[in-house]
Amino acid sequence: MRKTLLTLAVLASTALANALNLYSPDSTFVMEFKILDGGIPAYNLNYKGKPVILDSKLGLLLKADQGTMSYDDLSRKNDVVDKSSLYNGFEVKSVATASQDTVWNPVWGEESEIRDHYNEMAVTLHQKQNDRDMVIRFRLFNDGLGFRYEFPLQYNLNYFVIKEELSEFAMTGDHWAYWIPGDYDTQEYDYTKSRLSEIRGLLEAAVTGNLSQTIFSPTGVQTSLLLKTDDGIYMNLHEAALIDYSCMHLELDDKNMVFRSWLTPDAMGDKGYMQSPCKSPWRTIIVSDDARDILASRITLNLNEPCKIEDTSWIKPVKYVGVWWEMITGKCEWSYTYDLPSVKIGETDYTKVKPHGKHGATTENVKKYIDFAAEHGFDEVLVEGWNVGWEDWFGHSKDFVFDFVTPYPDFDLPYLRDYAKEKGVKIMMHHETSASVRNYERHLEQALQFMNDNNYDAAKLGYVGNIIPRGEKHYSQWMVNHYQYVLEQAAKHKVMINAHEAVRPTGICRTWPNLIGNEAARGTEYYAFGSIKTGHTTILPFTRLIGGPMDFTPGLFQMDIAKVNPNRPVKVNSTICNQLSLYMTLYSPLQMAADVPESYEPYMDAFQFIKDVHLDWDKSVYLEAEPFEYVTVARKVKNGEDWFVGSTNGEKKRTSKIKLDFLTPGAKYEATIYKDGKKADCYDNPTDYVIEKKKVTSKTTLKIDEARGGGYAITIRKL
């Protein structure tokens, strides 16, 4: 079904002295727009008759030659309209309304059809003192709100610099928050659950403990932010369509319980360089009294533009293994030699350099992974540390380290390329930029063409370190534009991208579906460091994954890291069945079996689930969900009749009870259930599991016990 309804109404400002209301299509939500004293635009949001966002001010503060006001000035002197203010002195010039109800088909995803159903109101505001217009566009869906700023082409607002965006999200109380610190360069933190009023003290303690030195504010947190009220209403605050703009964080006024947007600055301290006509990203508020609805919301995707790649036939979900975990655990090294050659990287004759013997990306080792991938039906083999430069890449802030085309002497690229092709497997490229962004841009065209010439169709990118040009941050506008540039150039070469250490995703994978993965959160590598909380994987779907899929790299079966590297006495706090469940609950079209091949050999019956699980779906049904506790989801195979189910559990043992009423009525199925054993425990007995088969129908109810840090996975095949 495809239906579109568009209605426009333009009203004179004299008729708009009172508040304007916008209703969601099902009337569950009502948003009120108003002009406060001093000409300050504001909105509030009600859900099922209850306020969830109180009156919240909107606007921006500009950097202007004659503009001297600060936010405090604006707050105290609403009647004074400085040239730097896009915050006060406004009156409503006109209002346009629209409604849309359409269905679109993602290239890959959690479902094959997504409904885009909303009512819209675009309010054009006029600032008489400066003769400037600004549009605030609201879209209200049945699951929440999106709004953005638009700046029409005009004489008095052509080129301008953003000093700060002043969007507010006023809370109705001291809610529970699931948060990570506001940091301009990384999201790789464990999540904290606390009251809003506790954030300041916890952040100050974190800074004192040297857990972070780049926190921008004692009350600053990152999006995607999950909140829960005492009466059981869940809210998610994030942004969508982050294009040519600085990434948004949130600063909490903990006296008034009001979040205010805080943009990432560049090296000059500026927050954004704009030229009209232009627009901001969408600011999103997803709301429900059922936690499952937060996970099922598609607001972030719907607020992005349709796919811009005409031919998407080359974009495919990827299941892969890789030369990676042995380096993360310290068993092997990325570098060919520890000894830095006496001449510059790029001029070194590596055939005369004696290797130290711990290099992971050797021809022999990669060949082993290719054989493993071919035997078990994996698509690709990631190889990190294949190219010269790793001896002197980290922390030295050098403008040139890697050229992305020159292999080490012990990595026979032509042989491995051809060998992989014979086996029906591809090698996945790895581009570690070492955060030397200009260097990567200089080499990008050559690197992409090199991939085309050597049968690579996917690249994992890395941005470890301080950004060069110096002073830029990973989440500033300049870097956001870099990530977008790389993505679009890769599309021209039909290359899929998986970016690590990059800005958190905001649904851009709808527009550019060759973005098949991102990191932007604490992933599997932190298991090797002993620094992932037991409930971490149950909060990620409510936070990080709201913006797009994550390359979490699950699939660890050897939970004693010392058995991979005797010098690393660390235990992984996860059961084998918990690891299996992550292929379902942490959705991605890019999934890795992260462990080394020999770790799977004693558990090949459990490994079968990783071999069988699909990556692309017709339909997804969230069955159970509570942040930091558990997530259970069922997904139907795209263009098939089979279903897969996964349940990820947190710190407490529990019994999961699910109805299989999502199955076709009257049809018969066989379920293969991979579940924690009776003595399973993520700390004490992580490898205890049971596999059982049973006949099921849509009338079946399953009760499955989940261990601490455990879970289960189910394959349901139609008979």
N, C-alpha and C positions, 0 to 999 in steps of 0.2 A: 504494500500500500504506500502511495506517495501522495501527500496532500500539502498544498501551500496556500496560506491565506495571508494577504498583505493589506493592511489598512493604514493610511496616513491621515493625521489630523494636525493642522497648524493653528495655534491659538495666539491671540494677541496678549501681550504681557499684562495689560490692564485687567484681564480676566483671570490672572493667575496669582492673585494676592494670597490665596489660601493654599493649603498643602495639596499636592498631587498624589494620587494613589495608583499603584500598579499591582495587579493581582496575577498570581500564577495561573496557568490554564485550568488547574483543578481547584483553585481558590484556597489551597492549603496555606499559601503565603500571601501576605500583603506587605508591600513596601511603600513607605510614605516619603516623598521628597518635599522639602520645604526650604525657604530662605529665612535664616535666622537674623536677629538684629545685627546691623552692620553689613548686611548683604552677604552673609556667609552661607553657601549651599550646604545642605545636610540631608541625611536620610536615616530612616530606621526600618527595622524588619520585624514582622510578627509571623509566628508559626503556630498554626492551629489555635489562633486567638491569643497566644501568649507572646510577649516581647522576647526576642532573642538577641537583637541588636538595638540598643537605645540610640537616641539622637547622636549621630556621628557626623562630624564636620568633614568637608571635602575641599580640596584645592591644592595649590602648589606654591612654593616660594622660589622665585627666580633670582639668578645672579645678574644684576643690571648695573650699568655704569652709574646711574643716579639712584639706584635702589639700595637703601641702607637698612631696611627693616629685618629683624629677626622674627622667629616664630613667637617669642615672648612679646615683642612689640605688637604683633598682629593680635595676639590674645588680649592684650590690655587696651589696645586702641583700634577697635573695630571700625571706627568712623574715619580713620586715616588710611587712605588707599595709596600706598607707595607704588612706584613703577615695578618693584620686584614682586608685588603681590598678585598672584592669581588665586586669591583666597577670600577676599572680601570686596565689598563695593559692587556686588553683582545684583542684577535683576533678571527675571526670566524674560527672554525675548520671544521664544516660541517653543512649542512642544510637538514632537512627532511620535506617533505610536504605531506599532506594528505587531503582528502575530505570525508565527511560523510553526508548521508541523510537517517535518520531512523525515525521511529515512535515508541514511547513507551507509555505504559498505566499506569498511576499513580493509586495507590490503592484508593485514593480519590483526589478530586481537582476541579479546575475551569473548566476542560474539561476532557473527558475520553481518549483522545489521544493528545500527544504532539509531535510535529515534532522537531527533533534535526538535524539541517542542518547547516553545517559550512565548511569552508576551514581552514586548519591548517598549521602552519609553526613552526617547532622546531629548534631553532638555538643553536648549541653546541659551546660554547665559551671556549677558552683555555687561561689561564693566565700563560704565559711562565715563569715569574720570580718565581712563586711558584709551577709550574707544577700542576695546578688544572684546572678541567673542571666544567663548570656550563651550564645548559641548560635553555633557556627561551622559553617557549612554548606559542604560540599565537593561539587563535581560533577566527576567524572572522565570525560572523553570519550576517544575513540580518537586525538585529536590534542592533548590537553592537559588542564589543570586550571583550574577556577574555584573561588574560595572567597570567602565574605563573612561579616560579623558581623551577628547579629540580636539585638535587645534586646526581650525580651517585656515586656508591661505588668507592673509590679511596684512595690511601695511604695517600695523603697529605690533605685530607678533609674527615676525618672519624667522630670523635666527634668534634662538634664545638658549640659555643655559639653565638647567635645573639645579637649584641649591638644595631643595628638599621637596619631596612629595608629602602632603599632610593628610592623607586619607586616614580616617579613624574607624575603629571597630570597637564600639563602646559595649562592654559586657554588662550583664544584668546582675552579676554577683561574683563572689570569689570562687570561680570554677576550678575544677580539676584541669590541669594542663599536662600534655604529653609533649615534651619539648627537648630541643637541643640548643646550645648556646648560639647567639648571634655571632657569626664568624664570617669574614669576607672571603676566606680561602678554602674552607673545608666543611663538609657535613659529616665527617667520619667520627661521630660521637655515639656513645650509648645514650639512649633516651632516658629522661627523668620524668617521673610522674609526681606532681606536687600541686598544691594550691597556687593560684596566681600570686598570692601574697607572700609565698615562700621563695619565689624565683630569685629575688634580689640576694637574699642570704646565701642561697645555694650557689649562685654565680660568683659571688664574692669569695666564697670558700674555694671554688674551682680555680679562680685566678691565683689565690694565695697558695694553692697546692700545685701551681705551675701546670695545671691541666690544659690551659690555653693562655696564650699571650696576645691573641688577636681578637678577643671579645670586644665588640664596639661599645657596649653599654652594660651597666650593672643590671639592667632589666631587659636586655635584648635577646630575642630568640629568632629562630629561623622558621620559615615556612617549608613545607606544609605542616601546619600546626593543628593538632587535635585538641579539642576542649570537651568537657563533659560537665553538665550542670547537676546540681543535687537532685533535681527532679527528673533526671534521666534523659536529657536532650543532648545529643552529640552535635558538635560543630567542627567543621574543618575550614581553616583559613589558608588560602594559597593564591597563586596567580596563574594565568593562562596566556599563552601566546607571547612569551618573552622574546621580543624581536626589537633590535636597535634601541635598547633601553637597559638601564641598570637593574640588577636583581634586587627584589624587595625582601627586606627583613622586617621584623616588627619590634618596636620598643614599647614597653608597658609602662604607663603611668599607673603605678600600683597604689596610689592614693585614691584615684577615681576609677580604677579598673578599666582603663581605656588603652587599647593598642593603637599605635600610630605607625604608619609605614616609615621605613628607614632604608633609603636606597644605598647601594654600595658605591663609595666614592672612587674616582680614578686617582692617578698619581698627583693631580693638582688639587684634589679635594672636591672636585665637581661631581655632580651626580648624573648628568646627562646633557648631551649636546643635541639640540633639536632644530629642525627646519620644517616649518609648516608648508603644506598640510601634513600632519603627522598625528600619531596617537600613542597612548600608553598601552602596556599590556592590560588584560582584564584582571581585576581583583575579584576573587571568588569566595563565596560563603556557602558551604554545603551543610544542610541541617536535617536531622531526623531524630525521632525518638527510638529508632531501631538501628543499632550499630551496623547491621548488614547493609542498610541503605547507603551508608557512607562509602562502603566498598563497591557498591554497585553503581554509584553515580558516574555519569559520563559528561558532567559539566565541563571539565577541563578540556576534553577532546572536542566537545561541541563548540567551544568558544575559539577554537583554532580554525584557520581557513582550510578549505578542501585540498585534497592532494594536488600538488603542482608537478608531479612526475607523470608524464603522459603514458609511458610504457613502464609498468611496474612488474612485468613478468619475471624479471631477474631478481626481484626482492623475495627472498625465501626465509622462513624460520630456520635456525641453525642449532643443531645439537653437536657439542664439541667436547674434545678432551684437549690436554695441552701440557707442554713443558712449562710448568709454572709453579705447581705446589712444592716441588722439591727445592725451588729457590726460596719460596716463602718460608718453608720450614728450616732453611739453612743447610739442607743436604747438598745442594749444588749452588752455583753462582751464575749470575747473568754474564759476568765478565770472562773473557778468555784468559786473562792474566791479571794478577794483582799489581805487577810492576808497570808503572807508567813509562812508556817509551820516552826517549829523550827528545823526540821531535813531535810536532803537532799531530793531533789526531787527523786523519785524512791524508797524511804524508808518510805514515808508518808502513814499513814493510813487515806485515804481521807474520810472514813466513820465517822471519828471523827472530821472532819473539817466542820465548819458551813458555808454553802454557803451564798453569799451576795444577791442572788435573781435575778441577772441580767444575769446569764449564758444563752447563746443562744442555745447551743447544748444539750438541754434536750430531754428526750425521748418523752415527749408530743409535743414539738415544731417540732422535726424532723418528728414525725408521721404526723403532719399537712401538712408538705411539701411533704411527700410521697403520701398522699391522693390527694393533689393538682396535683402532677406530674402524678399520675395514671389517674385522671379524665380528664386531658387535653393532654395526649399522650406524655409526656416527658420521656426521657430515664433514667435519673439519678438525684440524689439529692446530691449536694455537702454539706458536713457538716464540717465546721471549728470550732475549739475549742472543739473537742470531747475527746481529750487525755490529760492526766495530764502534767503539766509543765508550763502552760500559766501564772502563777502568777509571774514568775521571769525569763522570757525568753528574754526580749528586752533590748538591750543596756548594758548588764552586762558582755558581752564577756566571757561567761562560756563555757567550753568545753563539758559539759553534761547538757542538759535540758530535751530533749524529748527522749522517747524510741520507739515511733510510734506503740505501741501495747497495751498500758494500758489506758482504758477509764476512764473518770470521773464517780463517783457513780451514777449521774443522767442521764447517757447515757447508756441505756441497749442495748449493742451491739448485743447480740444473738437475742433478741426479735425484734429489728429493722431490723436486717438482714433478719430474716424469714418473718417479716411483709412486707418488701419491695418486697421480692421474690413472695409472694402471690399476690401482687398488680401488678406484672410485671414490677417492677422498681428496679434499682440498686442504691446503695449508692456509691458516689464517695469519695475516700479516700483523706485526706489532710495531707501532710507531711510538716510542717513548720520546717525547719532545724535550724532556727535562725542563719544561716550562719556558724554554727559549723559543718564544712564539714566532718572532720574526724569522729566525732560522728555519722553522718548520714551513712558514709561508713561502720562503724563498725556494725550498726544495719540494713543495707540495706537488706541483705539476709533474715533475720528474718521478716522484715517488708513486703517484697514482698510475702514471704510464708504465712504470716498472711493474706494478701489480697486474695491470692488463696484459703485459707481455709474458708474465710468468704464472698466469692462471690463478691469481688470488682474487677473491671477490668480496672479502670482508677484512676490516682492519680494526684492531683494538688500539685506541689512542691513550697516551698517558701524559699528564701534565704535572708531574711531581716536582715540587720545589717552588721557589719564589719566581714570579712572572718576570720575564724580560720582554719588553721594556721595564726597567726597574721602577717600582712604585705602583705598577698596576696590580690589581687583585683578580683572583680567579673569577669573581662574580661581577666585575665592573662592566660598564657598557662596552668598552673597547674589547674585552674578552668575550662577552656575549656575541658581539659581531664576528669575532674570529671563529668561534665554534660554528656559527651559522655559515660563514664563508667556506669552511672546510666541508661541512655537510653538503652544501650545494655543489661545490667542485667535485666531491666524491660522486654525487648523483650523475654528473656528466660522464664520469668514467664507469658508471654502473658498479659502484663500490658501496657496500653496506658498512655502517660506522657503529662502533661501540666505544663511547668516550668515557674514560675514567678521569677522576679529579676535575671534571668539567662542571659547569653550572647545573644545578638540579633541573630536571625536565619539567616542562609546563605544557605538555600535550602537543608539542611541535611534530611528534611522530605521525600525527594525522596528515599534516601538510607535506612532510618529508619522511615517508615511511622507510627510507633507507637508514634512518636512525633506529636501529633494532635493539639498542641497549645503551644504558648509562650506568655509572656507578653512583656517585653522589650520595653515599651513605656508608656506614660501616658494614663491610661484607665478610665473606668467609675467611679472608686472610687474617682477620683479627682473632679467629679461633686459635691460630698458631701462636698468637701472642698472649693467649689467655685472657682476653679482654672483650668478650661479648657476654652480656647478661643473658640469663636463661630465657627470659621473655622477649628478647630483642626481635626475633622473627615474627612475633605476634603483633608488634606495634608497627612494623614497616608497612603493611598493607593500608593502615589508616593514615600514614604520614607520607613517607617518601614515594610510595607507589601511586599516590593520587595523581602525580604529574606524568607518569609513564613507567615503562618496565625497567627493572633493575637487573644488571648482570651480577647477581649475588654470588654466583658460582657455588652451588650446593653440591652434595654428593660425597661428603667425607664418610668413609667406612672405618678407617683406622683412627680411633679416638685418642690413642696414646702417641703423641707426637714424637716421643723418644724412640719409638720403634721405626720412625722414618729418619730422624736425626737424633742420635744418642745425646747430643749436646743441648737438646731442647726438651727439658722435662716438663711438658705442658699437657694437660688433659683437655679434650674438647667436650664441652658440656652440652652434648646432644646425643640422642640415640640414633641408631641406624634408621629407624622408622620415621623419626623426626626429619632426618635428611631427605628421605623419600618424599615426605609430605610437602617439602618446600618447592618441588617442581610444580605443585598445584597452587599453593597459597601465595607464593611470590611470583606472580605471572610475568613471563617474559617470552618473546619469540626466540630468544637467545639463551640456551641453557647449557651449562657445562657439567660434566662429571669431573669434579675438581681433583679427586685423589689420584695418586699414582697407580698405574695398572695393577701392580702386585697387591695392593690393598684390597682389591675387589675379589681376588681369587678365592679366598675362603668363604665368600658370601655371594656366590654367583646366582643363587636362587633369589636373593633380595635385589641384586643388581638387575634382574630381569625387568623390574618395574621401570628403571631408568631407560632401559632399551625400548620398552613398549610405549612410554608416555609420549603423547603428542604435544605440540607446541602452538597449535592454531585451532580455534574453537568456533563452533556455531552458536553456542549458548553457554552462559555461566550462571550458576545459581548459588548464592551464598546461603549456607544452611545454618551456621552458628558463627557468632562473632562477639568478642569482647576484647577491647584493647588491653595489651599486656597479659592476656590470659589465654585466649584460644581463637583460632580462625578455622572454619571448615567450609570447603567449597566443592561443588560438583561442576564438571565441564563436559559438554558434549562435543565429540570430535567433529571438525568441519567436514561436511559432505559425507558423514558416516552416521552409524547408529550406536556406536559404543560411547560409554561415559567413563570418566576418570574422577576419582574423589581424593581429596587430601585434607588432613586435619593436623594442624600444628598446635602443640600445647606449650604452655609456659611453665612457671615455677611450681605449680601445685598439681598433684595427681587429680584426674577427673574421669568421669564416664561420659563419653559422647553418645548422644541419642539422636539419630537422624532418620527421617522418613525418606524413602526412595520414590516419593510420588512425582518426581520429575521424570521418571521413566515412562515410556509409552504404555498406556493402559492396555492390558490384555497380552502384552508381549512377555516373553520369558528370557531371562538373562542368566549368565554365570558370573559371579563376583569372585575375584581373587583378592583376598584381604591380607595386606602386610601390616601387622600390628605389633606393638610392644609385648614382650613376654611378661609373665606374671612377676618376674623379679627384675624387670628392666628399670633402669634409672640412669639419668644422663650423667651422673657423677660416678656411680658405683658399678653399674652393669649396662653399659650403653649398647652392647652387641646382642642382647637378648631379644629375640623377635620370634614371631610365629607367623606362618603363612597358611591360610586355610581357604578352601573354595566352597561356595554354596550357591544354590539356585535362588534367585530373587526375582521379584516383580515390583510393580509400582505400589503394591500394598505392603511391601516389606518394611519393617522398622529394624534398624540395627543399633545395638548397644555395644560400644567398644571402649575398653579401658585404655586410658592414656597415661603413661608414666610422666614423672617430672622431667621436663625437657624432652618429651616424647612426641608421639603422634601416630598417624596411620595413613596408609595409601591404599586405594582400591582401584582395580581395573574391572569394569563391568562390560562384558561382551554380550551382544544380543545373540540368542540361539536361533 
